[in-house]
Amino acid sequence: MKELKEQKAESANKSKFIPSNNLGTRIKDLSYPRFLGSIHLRKEEMNPMYNQVKNLIANENELKLNKSLKNTLFNPVTKILIILAALSNIIWVLYSYIF
C-alpha cells in the first residue's frame, strides 16, 4: 500500500508540465523554439554565411536597379529628345540675336 502511494506521488511529479528543477531550461526553450518553422522566431542567425548571402542579394538588387536606371537614361529615344532640345535652344538663341 505504501509502495502504491509512492508510485502515485512519483508519477504525479513526473506528469508536471514544468518541473521546478528544469524551469530555467523550459523558459529558454520557450524563448528559442526548435520546431519546424520557428526559424523566424530566433534572434541569432542559423548560419554564419547568412549575412554574406544577404549582402550579396542586396548588392545584386542594387546593381540591377542602377543598370535599369542607366538604360532608361541613355536609351535612343532619350538621346534623340536631348539632342532635339539642345538644337531647339541653340536655334532659339541664334534667332533671337539675329532678328
PDB file as gemmi writes it, atoms N, CA and C in Angstrom:
CRYST1    1.000    1.000    1.000  90.00  90.00  90.00 P 1                      
ATOM      1  N   MET A   1       0.822  -1.188   0.000  1.00  0.00           N  
ATOM      2  CA  MET A   1       0.000   0.000   0.000  1.00  0.00           C  
ATOM      3  C   MET A   1       0.871   1.258   0.000  1.00  0.00           C  
ATOM      4  N   LYS A   2       1.923   1.190   0.812  1.00  0.00           N  
ATOM      5  CA  LYS A   2       2.825   2.332   0.888  1.00  0.00           C  
ATOM      6  C   LYS A   2       3.539   2.525  -0.451  1.00  0.00           C  
ATOM      7  N   GLU A   3       3.887   1.423  -1.079  1.00  0.00           N  
ATOM      8  CA  GLU A   3       4.552   1.490  -2.380  1.00  0.00           C  
ATOM      9  C   GLU A   3       3.636   2.089  -3.440  1.00  0.00           C  
ATOM     10  N   LEU A   4       2.361   1.760  -3.375  1.00  0.00           N  
ATOM     11  CA  LEU A   4       1.395   2.291  -4.326  1.00  0.00           C  
ATOM     12  C   LEU A   4       1.278   3.803  -4.193  1.00  0.00           C  
ATOM     13  N   LYS A   5       1.264   4.297  -2.957  1.00  0.00           N  
ATOM     14  CA  LYS A   5       1.193   5.742  -2.726  1.00  0.00           C  
ATOM     15  C   LYS A   5       2.456   6.433  -3.252  1.00  0.00           C  
ATOM     16  N   GLU A   6       3.606   5.788  -3.045  1.00  0.00           N  
ATOM     17  CA  GLU A   6       4.861   6.360  -3.529  1.00  0.00           C  
ATOM     18  C   GLU A   6       4.893   6.401  -5.054  1.00  0.00           C  
ATOM     19  N   GLN A   7       4.382   5.354  -5.685  1.00  0.00           N  
ATOM     20  CA  GLN A   7       4.333   5.323  -7.145  1.00  0.00           C  
ATOM     21  C   GLN A   7       3.405   6.403  -7.682  1.00  0.00           C  
ATOM     22  N   LYS A   8       2.267   6.610  -7.018  1.00  0.00           N  
ATOM     23  CA  LYS A   8       1.334   7.657  -7.449  1.00  0.00           C  
ATOM     24  C   LYS A   8       1.965   9.035  -7.276  1.00  0.00           C  
ATOM     25  N   ALA A   9       2.649   9.239  -6.152  1.00  0.00           N  
ATOM     26  CA  ALA A   9       3.309  10.521  -5.917  1.00  0.00           C  
ATOM     27  C   ALA A   9       4.421  10.740  -6.936  1.00  0.00           C  
ATOM     28  N   GLU A  10       5.161   9.678  -7.249  1.00  0.00           N  
ATOM     29  CA  GLU A  10       6.235   9.771  -8.229  1.00  0.00           C  
ATOM     30  C   GLU A  10       5.688  10.055  -9.622  1.00  0.00           C  
ATOM     31  N   SER A  11       4.607   9.389  -9.999  1.00  0.00           N  
ATOM     32  CA  SER A  11       4.014   9.628 -11.312  1.00  0.00           C  
ATOM     33  C   SER A  11       3.402  11.020 -11.388  1.00  0.00           C  
ATOM     34  N   ALA A  12       2.891  11.518 -10.259  1.00  0.00           N  
ATOM     35  CA  ALA A  12       2.346  12.875 -10.243  1.00  0.00           C  
ATOM     36  C   ALA A  12       3.465  13.883 -10.460  1.00  0.00           C  
ATOM     37  N   ASN A  13       4.633  13.637  -9.882  1.00  0.00           N  
ATOM     38  CA  ASN A  13       5.770  14.530 -10.081  1.00  0.00           C  
ATOM     39  C   ASN A  13       6.273  14.476 -11.520  1.00  0.00           C  
ATOM     40  N   LYS A  14       6.253  13.297 -12.120  1.00  0.00           N  
ATOM     41  CA  LYS A  14       6.704  13.157 -13.498  1.00  0.00           C  
ATOM     42  C   LYS A  14       5.738  13.793 -14.486  1.00  0.00           C  
ATOM     43  N   SER A  15       4.480  13.847 -14.134  1.00  0.00           N  
ATOM     44  CA  SER A  15       3.489  14.358 -15.074  1.00  0.00           C  
ATOM     45  C   SER A  15       3.330  15.874 -15.019  1.00  0.00           C  
ATOM     46  N   LYS A  16       4.093  16.539 -14.166  1.00  0.00           N  
ATOM     47  CA  LYS A  16       4.013  18.004 -14.137  1.00  0.00           C  
ATOM     48  C   LYS A  16       4.502  18.559 -15.469  1.00  0.00           C  
ATOM     49  N   PHE A  17       3.849  19.607 -15.933  1.00  0.00           N  
ATOM     50  CA  PHE A  17       4.223  20.190 -17.227  1.00  0.00           C  
ATOM     51  C   PHE A  17       5.596  20.837 -17.157  1.00  0.00           C  
ATOM     52  N   ILE A  18       5.813  21.672 -16.148  1.00  0.00           N  
ATOM     53  CA  ILE A  18       7.110  22.333 -15.988  1.00  0.00           C  
ATOM     54  C   ILE A  18       7.628  22.024 -14.589  1.00  0.00           C  
ATOM     55  N   PRO A  19       8.483  21.043 -14.463  1.00  0.00           N  
ATOM     56  CA  PRO A  19       9.028  20.746 -13.140  1.00  0.00           C  
ATOM     57  C   PRO A  19       9.934  21.877 -12.669  1.00  0.00           C  
ATOM     58  N   SER A  20       9.999  22.072 -11.380  1.00  0.00           N  
ATOM     59  CA  SER A  20      10.749  23.203 -10.834  1.00  0.00           C  
ATOM     60  C   SER A  20      12.252  23.068 -11.061  1.00  0.00           C  
ATOM     61  N   ASN A  21      12.751  21.852 -11.194  1.00  0.00           N  
ATOM     62  CA  ASN A  21      14.193  21.706 -11.393  1.00  0.00           C  
ATOM     63  C   ASN A  21      14.618  22.051 -12.821  1.00  0.00           C  
ATOM     64  N   ASN A  22      13.695  22.072 -13.771  1.00  0.00           N  
ATOM     65  CA  ASN A  22      14.007  22.402 -15.160  1.00  0.00           C  
ATOM     66  C   ASN A  22      13.364  23.713 -15.606  1.00  0.00           C  
ATOM     67  N   LEU A  23      12.999  24.544 -14.682  1.00  0.00           N  
ATOM     68  CA  LEU A  23      12.258  25.756 -15.028  1.00  0.00           C  
ATOM     69  C   LEU A  23      13.063  26.680 -15.936  1.00  0.00           C  
ATOM     70  N   GLY A  24      14.331  26.880 -15.621  1.00  0.00           N  
ATOM     71  CA  GLY A  24      15.171  27.751 -16.453  1.00  0.00           C  
ATOM     72  C   GLY A  24      15.328  27.220 -17.860  1.00  0.00           C  
ATOM     73  N   THR A  25      15.513  25.919 -17.982  1.00  0.00           N  
ATOM     74  CA  THR A  25      15.660  25.298 -19.301  1.00  0.00           C  
ATOM     75  C   THR A  25      14.373  25.406 -20.096  1.00  0.00           C  
ATOM     76  N   ARG A  26      13.258  25.198 -19.432  1.00  0.00           N  
ATOM     77  CA  ARG A  26      11.967  25.276 -20.123  1.00  0.00           C  
ATOM     78  C   ARG A  26      11.680  26.693 -20.617  1.00  0.00           C  
ATOM     79  N   ILE A  27      12.006  27.690 -19.814  1.00  0.00           N  
ATOM     80  CA  ILE A  27      11.792  29.081 -20.239  1.00  0.00           C  
ATOM     81  C   ILE A  27      12.692  29.405 -21.426  1.00  0.00           C  
ATOM     82  N   LYS A  28      13.936  28.922 -21.387  1.00  0.00           N  
ATOM     83  CA  LYS A  28      14.843  29.134 -22.513  1.00  0.00           C  
ATOM     84  C   LYS A  28      14.312  28.453 -23.765  1.00  0.00           C  
ATOM     85  N   ASP A  29      13.768  27.240 -23.620  1.00  0.00           N  
ATOM     86  CA  ASP A  29      13.186  26.538 -24.764  1.00  0.00           C  
ATOM     87  C   ASP A  29      11.995  27.294 -25.333  1.00  0.00           C  
ATOM     88  N   LEU A  30      11.220  27.931 -24.481  1.00  0.00           N  
ATOM     89  CA  LEU A  30      10.089  28.721 -24.977  1.00  0.00           C  
ATOM     90  C   LEU A  30      10.570  29.977 -25.696  1.00  0.00           C  
ATOM     91  N   SER A  31      11.686  30.540 -25.222  1.00  0.00           N  
ATOM     92  CA  SER A  31      12.230  31.739 -25.858  1.00  0.00           C  
ATOM     93  C   SER A  31      12.859  31.427 -27.205  1.00  0.00           C  
ATOM     94  N   TYR A  32      13.488  30.258 -27.320  1.00  0.00           N  
ATOM     95  CA  TYR A  32      14.149  29.854 -28.558  1.00  0.00           C  
ATOM     96  C   TYR A  32      13.600  28.497 -29.001  1.00  0.00           C  
ATOM     97  N   PRO A  33      12.452  28.481 -29.641  1.00  0.00           N  
ATOM     98  CA  PRO A  33      11.831  27.204 -30.014  1.00  0.00           C  
ATOM     99  C   PRO A  33      12.631  26.482 -31.089  1.00  0.00           C  
ATOM    100  N   ARG A  34      12.469  25.155 -31.128  1.00  0.00           N  
ATOM    101  CA  ARG A  34      13.201  24.336 -32.086  1.00  0.00           C  
ATOM    102  C   ARG A  34      12.277  23.597 -33.038  1.00  0.00           C  
ATOM    103  N   PHE A  35      11.037  23.978 -33.121  1.00  0.00           N  
ATOM    104  CA  PHE A  35      10.127  23.269 -34.013  1.00  0.00           C  
ATOM    105  C   PHE A  35      10.250  23.814 -35.430  1.00  0.00           C  
ATOM    106  N   LEU A  36       9.775  23.044 -36.379  1.00  0.00           N  
ATOM    107  CA  LEU A  36       9.876  23.416 -37.783  1.00  0.00           C  
ATOM    108  C   LEU A  36       9.083  24.695 -38.034  1.00  0.00           C  
ATOM    109  N   GLY A  37       9.686  25.659 -38.663  1.00  0.00           N  
ATOM    110  CA  GLY A  37       9.011  26.924 -38.927  1.00  0.00           C  
ATOM    111  C   GLY A  37       9.305  27.971 -37.879  1.00  0.00           C  
ATOM    112  N   SER A  38      10.151  27.653 -36.908  1.00  0.00           N  
ATOM    113  CA  SER A  38      10.440  28.609 -35.848  1.00  0.00           C  
ATOM    114  C   SER A  38      11.700  29.406 -36.116  1.00  0.00           C  
ATOM    115  N   ILE A  39      12.251  29.288 -37.299  1.00  0.00           N  
ATOM    116  CA  ILE A  39      13.497  29.988 -37.615  1.00  0.00           C  
ATOM    117  C   ILE A  39      13.300  31.494 -37.507  1.00  0.00           C  
ATOM    118  N   HIS A  40      12.122  31.971 -37.922  1.00  0.00           N  
ATOM    119  CA  HIS A  40      11.883  33.412 -37.883  1.00  0.00           C  
ATOM    120  C   HIS A  40      11.750  33.928 -36.461  1.00  0.00           C  
ATOM    121  N   LEU A  41      11.560  33.062 -35.476  1.00  0.00           N  
ATOM    122  CA  LEU A  41      11.444  33.491 -34.089  1.00  0.00           C  
ATOM    123  C   LEU A  41      12.802  33.615 -33.404  1.00  0.00           C  
ATOM    124  N   ARG A  42      13.820  33.066 -34.001  1.00  0.00           N  
ATOM    125  CA  ARG A  42      15.147  33.104 -33.391  1.00  0.00           C  
ATOM    126  C   ARG A  42      15.807  34.452 -33.621  1.00  0.00           C  
ATOM    127  N   LYS A  43      16.557  34.879 -32.627  1.00  0.00           N  
ATOM    128  CA  LYS A  43      17.262  36.149 -32.752  1.00  0.00           C  
ATOM    129  C   LYS A  43      18.650  35.954 -33.351  1.00  0.00           C  
ATOM    130  N   GLU A  44      19.272  34.823 -33.078  1.00  0.00           N  
ATOM    131  CA  GLU A  44      20.598  34.582 -33.640  1.00  0.00           C  
ATOM    132  C   GLU A  44      20.458  33.978 -35.023  1.00  0.00           C  
ATOM    133  N   GLU A  45      21.487  34.093 -35.796  1.00  0.00           N  
ATOM    134  CA  GLU A  45      21.471  33.584 -37.165  1.00  0.00           C  
ATOM    135  C   GLU A  45      21.720  32.081 -37.144  1.00  0.00           C  
ATOM    136  N   MET A  46      21.062  31.388 -38.046  1.00  0.00           N  
ATOM    137  CA  MET A  46      21.242  29.947 -38.127  1.00  0.00           C  
ATOM    138  C   MET A  46      22.613  29.603 -38.721  1.00  0.00           C  
ATOM    139  N   ASN A  47      23.039  30.369 -39.695  1.00  0.00           N  
ATOM    140  CA  ASN A  47      24.250  30.052 -40.431  1.00  0.00           C  
ATOM    141  C   ASN A  47      25.112  31.311 -40.484  1.00  0.00           C  
ATOM    142  N   PRO A  48      26.400  31.232 -40.192  1.00  0.00           N  
ATOM    143  CA  PRO A  48      27.237  32.439 -40.261  1.00  0.00           C  
ATOM    144  C   PRO A  48      27.361  32.996 -41.675  1.00  0.00           C  
ATOM    145  N   MET A  49      27.113  32.175 -42.676  1.00  0.00           N  
ATOM    146  CA  MET A  49      27.187  32.647 -44.059  1.00  0.00           C  
ATOM    147  C   MET A  49      25.928  33.420 -44.454  1.00  0.00           C  
ATOM    148  N   TYR A  50      24.918  33.431 -43.588  1.00  0.00           N  
ATOM    149  CA  TYR A  50      23.642  34.067 -43.915  1.00  0.00           C  
ATOM    150  C   TYR A  50      23.824  35.553 -44.201  1.00  0.00           C  
ATOM    151  N   ASN A  51      24.648  36.233 -43.403  1.00  0.00           N  
ATOM    152  CA  ASN A  51      24.865  37.669 -43.618  1.00  0.00           C  
ATOM    153  C   ASN A  51      25.536  37.928 -44.957  1.00  0.00           C  
ATOM    154  N   GLN A  52      26.470  37.072 -45.349  1.00  0.00           N  
ATOM    155  CA  GLN A  52      27.135  37.251 -46.636  1.00  0.00           C  
ATOM    156  C   GLN A  52      26.156  37.062 -47.782  1.00  0.00           C  
ATOM    157  N   VAL A  53      25.297  36.072 -47.669  1.00  0.00           N  
ATOM    158  CA  VAL A  53      24.295  35.840 -48.713  1.00  0.00           C  
ATOM    159  C   VAL A  53      23.332  37.013 -48.777  1.00  0.00           C  
ATOM    160  N   LYS A  54      22.934  37.519 -47.615  1.00  0.00           N  
ATOM    161  CA  LYS A  54      22.023  38.661 -47.573  1.00  0.00           C  
ATOM    162  C   LYS A  54      22.669  39.880 -48.226  1.00  0.00           C  
ATOM    163  N   ASN A  55      23.958  40.106 -47.965  1.00  0.00           N  
ATOM    164  CA  ASN A  55      24.668  41.228 -48.579  1.00  0.00           C  
ATOM    165  C   ASN A  55      24.799  41.048 -50.085  1.00  0.00           C  
ATOM    166  N   LEU A  56      25.071  39.824 -50.524  1.00  0.00           N  
ATOM    167  CA  LEU A  56      25.176  39.570 -51.964  1.00  0.00           C  
ATOM    168  C   LEU A  56      23.858  39.844 -52.667  1.00  0.00           C  
ATOM    169  N   ILE A  57      22.761  39.433 -52.068  1.00  0.00           N  
ATOM    170  CA  ILE A  57      21.448  39.667 -52.672  1.00  0.00           C  
ATOM    171  C   ILE A  57      21.151  41.157 -52.727  1.00  0.00           C  
ATOM    172  N   ALA A  58      21.468  41.881 -51.653  1.00  0.00           N  
ATOM    173  CA  ALA A  58      21.230  43.326 -51.638  1.00  0.00           C  
ATOM    174  C   ALA A  58      22.081  44.027 -52.692  1.00  0.00           C  
ATOM    175  N   ASN A  59      23.343  43.632 -52.816  1.00  0.00           N  
ATOM    176  CA  ASN A  59      24.218  44.238 -53.825  1.00  0.00           C  
ATOM    177  C   ASN A  59      23.746  43.918 -55.235  1.00  0.00           C  
ATOM    178  N   GLU A  60      23.273  42.701 -55.442  1.00  0.00           N  
ATOM    179  CA  GLU A  60      22.782  42.322 -56.769  1.00  0.00           C  
ATOM    180  C   GLU A  60      21.535  43.125 -57.136  1.00  0.00           C  
ATOM    181  N   ASN A  61      20.653  43.315 -56.168  1.00  0.00           N  
ATOM    182  CA  ASN A  61      19.454  44.118 -56.433  1.00  0.00           C  
ATOM    183  C   ASN A  61      19.811  45.572 -56.718  1.00  0.00           C  
ATOM    184  N   GLU A  62      20.785  46.111 -55.992  1.00  0.00           N  
ATOM    185  CA  GLU A  62      21.220  47.487 -56.225  1.00  0.00           C  
ATOM    186  C   GLU A  62      21.859  47.627 -57.606  1.00  0.00           C  
ATOM    187  N   LEU A  63      22.642  46.642 -58.012  1.00  0.00           N  
ATOM    188  CA  LEU A  63      23.269  46.654 -59.332  1.00  0.00           C  
ATOM    189  C   LEU A  63      22.216  46.615 -60.436  1.00  0.00           C  
ATOM    190  N   LYS A  64      21.205  45.771 -60.271  1.00  0.00           N  
ATOM    191  CA  LYS A  64      20.130  45.696 -61.266  1.00  0.00           C  
ATOM    192  C   LYS A  64      19.378  47.015 -61.355  1.00  0.00           C  
ATOM    193  N   LEU A  65      19.136  47.656 -60.212  1.00  0.00           N  
ATOM    194  CA  LEU A  65      18.445  48.944 -60.202  1.00  0.00           C  
ATOM    195  C   LEU A  65      19.279  50.005 -60.906  1.00  0.00           C  
ATOM    196  N   ASN A  66      20.574  50.050 -60.628  1.00  0.00           N  
ATOM    197  CA  ASN A  66      21.449  51.026 -61.287  1.00  0.00           C  
ATOM    198  C   ASN A  66      21.506  50.798 -62.789  1.00  0.00           C  
ATOM    199  N   LYS A  67      21.570  49.532 -63.192  1.00  0.00           N  
ATOM    200  CA  LYS A  67      21.596  49.221 -64.621  1.00  0.00           C  
ATOM    201  C   LYS A  67      20.311  49.658 -65.302  1.00  0.00           C  
ATOM    202  N   SER A  68      19.187  49.397 -64.663  1.00  0.00           N  
ATOM    203  CA  SER A  68      17.914  49.761 -65.286  1.00  0.00           C  
ATOM    204  C   SER A  68      17.766  51.275 -65.382  1.00  0.00           C  
ATOM    205  N   LEU A  69      18.217  52.004 -64.351  1.00  0.00           N  
ATOM    206  CA  LEU A  69      18.162  53.466 -64.423  1.00  0.00           C  
ATOM    207  C   LEU A  69      19.095  53.993 -65.506  1.00  0.00           C  
ATOM    208  N   LYS A  70      20.271  53.388 -65.618  1.00  0.00           N  
ATOM    209  CA  LYS A  70      21.220  53.804 -66.651  1.00  0.00           C  
ATOM    210  C   LYS A  70      20.646  53.539 -68.036  1.00  0.00           C  
ATOM    211  N   ASN A  71      20.024  52.392 -68.227  1.00  0.00           N  
ATOM    212  CA  ASN A  71      19.438  52.056 -69.524  1.00  0.00           C  
ATOM    213  C   ASN A  71      18.280  52.979 -69.877  1.00  0.00           C  
ATOM    214  N   THR A  72      17.470  53.362 -68.905  1.00  0.00           N  
ATOM    215  CA  THR A  72      16.363  54.267 -69.218  1.00  0.00           C  
ATOM    216  C   THR A  72      16.869  55.670 -69.502  1.00  0.00           C  
ATOM    217  N   LEU A  73      17.981  56.054 -68.880  1.00  0.00           N  
ATOM    218  CA  LEU A  73      18.513  57.396 -69.111  1.00  0.00           C  
ATOM    219  C   LEU A  73      19.178  57.511 -70.475  1.00  0.00           C  
ATOM    220  N   PHE A  74      19.838  56.470 -70.923  1.00  0.00           N  
ATOM    221  CA  PHE A  74      20.603  56.550 -72.158  1.00  0.00           C  
ATOM    222  C   PHE A  74      20.035  55.701 -73.287  1.00  0.00           C  
ATOM    223  N   ASN A  75      18.752  55.470 -73.289  1.00  0.00           N  
ATOM    224  CA  ASN A  75      18.189  54.730 -74.422  1.00  0.00           C  
ATOM    225  C   ASN A  75      18.067  55.670 -75.626  1.00  0.00           C  
ATOM    226  N   PRO A  76      17.898  55.182 -76.832  1.00  0.00           N  
ATOM    227  CA  PRO A  76      17.919  56.021 -78.046  1.00  0.00           C  
ATOM    228  C   PRO A  76      16.863  57.125 -78.061  1.00  0.00           C  
ATOM    229  N   VAL A  77      15.689  56.862 -77.554  1.00  0.00           N  
ATOM    230  CA  VAL A  77      14.637  57.894 -77.553  1.00  0.00           C  
ATOM    231  C   VAL A  77      15.054  59.069 -76.685  1.00  0.00           C  
ATOM    232  N   THR A  78      15.624  58.781 -75.530  1.00  0.00           N  
ATOM    233  CA  THR A  78      16.075  59.851 -74.643  1.00  0.00           C  
ATOM    234  C   THR A  78      17.200  60.645 -75.286  1.00  0.00           C  
ATOM    235  N   LYS A  79      18.120  59.974 -75.943  1.00  0.00           N  
ATOM    236  CA  LYS A  79      19.219  60.675 -76.619  1.00  0.00           C  
ATOM    237  C   LYS A  79      18.681  61.604 -77.698  1.00  0.00           C  
ATOM    238  N   ILE A  80      17.731  61.138 -78.488  1.00  0.00           N  
ATOM    239  CA  ILE A  80      17.149  61.973 -79.553  1.00  0.00           C  
ATOM    240  C   ILE A  80      16.444  63.179 -78.958  1.00  0.00           C  
ATOM    241  N   LEU A  81      15.699  62.982 -77.883  1.00  0.00           N  
ATOM    242  CA  LEU A  81      14.997  64.106 -77.252  1.00  0.00           C  
ATOM    243  C   LEU A  81      15.972  65.132 -76.676  1.00  0.00           C  
ATOM    244  N   ILE A  82      17.066  64.683 -76.087  1.00  0.00           N  
ATOM    245  CA  ILE A  82      18.062  65.613 -75.547  1.00  0.00           C  
ATOM    246  C   ILE A  82      18.717  66.407 -76.671  1.00  0.00           C  
ATOM    247  N   ILE A  83      19.057  65.740 -77.755  1.00  0.00           N  
ATOM    248  CA  ILE A  83      19.670  66.432 -78.901  1.00  0.00           C  
ATOM    249  C   ILE A  83      18.697  67.436 -79.502  1.00  0.00           C  
ATOM    250  N   LEU A  84      17.424  67.061 -79.661  1.00  0.00           N  
ATOM    251  CA  LEU A  84      16.419  67.994 -80.199  1.00  0.00           C  
ATOM    252  C   LEU A  84      16.223  69.195 -79.286  1.00  0.00           C  
ATOM    253  N   ALA A  85      16.221  68.983 -77.984  1.00  0.00           N  
ATOM    254  CA  ALA A  85      16.073  70.099 -77.047  1.00  0.00           C  
ATOM    255  C   ALA A  85      17.271  71.037 -77.141  1.00  0.00           C  
ATOM    256  N   ALA A  86      18.484  70.490 -77.232  1.00  0.00           N  
ATOM    257  CA  ALA A  86      19.675  71.331 -77.347  1.00  0.00           C  
ATOM    258  C   ALA A  86      19.666  72.107 -78.660  1.00  0.00           C  
ATOM    259  N   LEU A  87      19.308  71.443 -79.759  1.00  0.00           N  
ATOM    260  CA  LEU A  87      19.242  72.133 -81.056  1.00  0.00           C  
ATOM    261  C   LEU A  87      18.186  73.230 -81.054  1.00  0.00           C  
ATOM    262  N   SER A  88      17.037  72.968 -80.485  1.00  0.00           N  
ATOM    263  CA  SER A  88      15.991  73.999 -80.465  1.00  0.00           C  
ATOM    264  C   SER A  88      16.424  75.189 -79.609  1.00  0.00           C  
ATOM    265  N   ASN A  89      17.148  74.955 -78.524  1.00  0.00           N  
ATOM    266  CA  ASN A  89      17.653  76.067 -77.709  1.00  0.00           C  
ATOM    267  C   ASN A  89      18.698  76.876 -78.466  1.00  0.00           C  
ATOM    268  N   ILE A  90      19.587  76.201 -79.179  1.00  0.00           N  
ATOM    269  CA  ILE A  90      20.600  76.913 -79.973  1.00  0.00           C  
ATOM    270  C   ILE A  90      19.931  77.737 -81.066  1.00  0.00           C  
ATOM    271  N   ILE A  91      18.979  77.147 -81.763  1.00  0.00           N  
ATOM    272  CA  ILE A  91      18.261  77.873 -82.824  1.00  0.00           C  
ATOM    273  C   ILE A  91      17.499  79.052 -82.236  1.00  0.00           C  
ATOM    274  N   TRP A  92      16.881  78.879 -81.079  1.00  0.00           N  
ATOM    275  CA  TRP A  92      16.129  79.967 -80.443  1.00  0.00           C  
ATOM    276  C   TRP A  92      17.057  81.108 -80.055  1.00  0.00           C  
ATOM    277  N   VAL A  93      18.250  80.791 -79.493  1.00  0.00           N  
ATOM    278  CA  VAL A  93      19.205  81.837 -79.105  1.00  0.00           C  
ATOM    279  C   VAL A  93      19.717  82.555 -80.347  1.00  0.00           C  
ATOM    280  N   LEU A  94      20.095  81.832 -81.402  1.00  0.00           N  
ATOM    281  CA  LEU A  94      20.576  82.458 -82.637  1.00  0.00           C  
ATOM    282  C   LEU A  94      19.478  83.303 -83.279  1.00  0.00           C  
ATOM    283  N   TYR A  95      18.274  82.819 -83.307  1.00  0.00           N  
ATOM    284  CA  TYR A  95      17.159  83.548 -83.911  1.00  0.00           C  
ATOM    285  C   TYR A  95      16.873  84.836 -83.142  1.00  0.00           C  
ATOM    286  N   SER A  96      16.984  84.780 -81.803  1.00  0.00           N  
ATOM    287  CA  SER A  96      16.711  85.987 -81.013  1.00  0.00           C  
ATOM    288  C   SER A  96      17.816  87.036 -81.200  1.00  0.00           C  
ATOM    289  N   TYR A  97      19.068  86.652 -81.427  1.00  0.00           N  
ATOM    290  CA  TYR A  97      20.131  87.619 -81.662  1.00  0.00           C  
ATOM    291  C   TYR A  97      20.128  88.151 -83.091  1.00  0.00           C  
ATOM    292  N   ILE A  98      19.753  87.339 -84.049  1.00  0.00           N  
ATOM    293  CA  ILE A  98      19.765  87.778 -85.447  1.00  0.00           C  
ATOM    294  C   ILE A  98      18.594  88.706 -85.721  1.00  0.00           C  
ATOM    295  N   PHE A  99      17.427  88.361 -85.233  1.00  0.00           N  
ATOM    296  CA  PHE A  99      16.259  89.203 -85.539  1.00  0.00           C  
ATOM    297  C   PHE A  99      15.835  89.935 -84.335  1.00  0.00           C  
TER     298      PHE A  99                                                      
END                                                                             
